């Protein structure tokens, strides 16, 4: 089963097919298994600027971070299920660096360009 990451900061004019194709090209055809672009309820053809990427579990950690994509900063983060949110908050109220929060961005030298 794939893991799901949230992909934010997308250009509102990009389509689901375009983003899915670019993610597969960048991370590998076998690594990215799905992508679902979130759209406005009232205007289903209008992007909300984020979506969910299905990715092989073995590639999750290496996919997290910020990327330059069509001149914007795209951020890929872990998705935490609502039912597990409270447990994660309790366990992750402080990470090893003393910062608060449930998700911590991976620090990378430089920002890869997609």
Secondary structure, DSSP 8 states (H G I E B T S, - for coil): --EEEEEES--TT--HHHHHHHHHHHH-TTTEEEEEEEE-SS-TTSEEEEEEEEE-GGGHHHH-EEEEETTEEEEEEE---HHHHHHHHHHTSS-TTS--SS------SS-EE-
